[in-house]
Amino acid sequence: MEQWLADFQHRTGKGALFVGGHVGTFHADRVDGVPYVINGNSGKTPSTPADRGGFTGWTEFGVDPVTPAEADRARRDPLAEGPRWVDAEVHAHVDQLTLTAPASVAVGVPARVTATLTQPGGRTVPVAAPVSADWSGSATVHIGPVAGVRPWHTAHFDPATGTLTALRPGAPIRLTVTVNNVLAEATVKITAR
């Protein structure tokens, strides 16, 4: 199956996708450039620990057509990453969402920020891959890779690592996380070292 899907994708330049289920866990990976998604359970008890994809929820896929030019480029260079034509969002069921951040962060001293959600039956799930989450913040906070930091930012938060770094003193900042339309937020003071 893996060889057939990879060959189709490389030969035609079109996207191929494998979606499976009945495993009791959410997981996503790539094999030879083909996305593989395992859709977890919606109602029945998961079969793996919560931090390894064992939670309940559902997956939403977004598909964009591959243009003829993108398909042609993919055919000519099958070893290069093909066009990004599919996105998957894993929506965990949320009874409660908690954002944990320090009350204050000193300039230049990285701090840890975490988010967890609680599901029916008391299952606690870390808000990290494969759980889809939207992070946002005050206008003076850059969310994402450090390369996007601009002169007006007083803080930088990287959701991939959970690291909040104060860049210079300023007004308190707000961090917000949203999972499956449930929101949690925290306010953090930025202080001089």
Buried (B, 14 or more C-beta within 10 A) or exposed (E): EEEEBBBBBBEEBBBBBBBEBEBBBBBBEEEBBBBBBBBBBEEEEBBBEBEEBBBBBBBEEEEEEBEEEBBEBBBEEBEEEBBEBBEBBBBBBBEEBBBEBBEEBBBEEBBEBEBBBBBEEEBEBBBBBBBBBBBBBBEBBBBEEEEEBEEEBBBBBBBEEBBBBBBEEBEBBBBBBBBBEBEBBBEBBBBEE
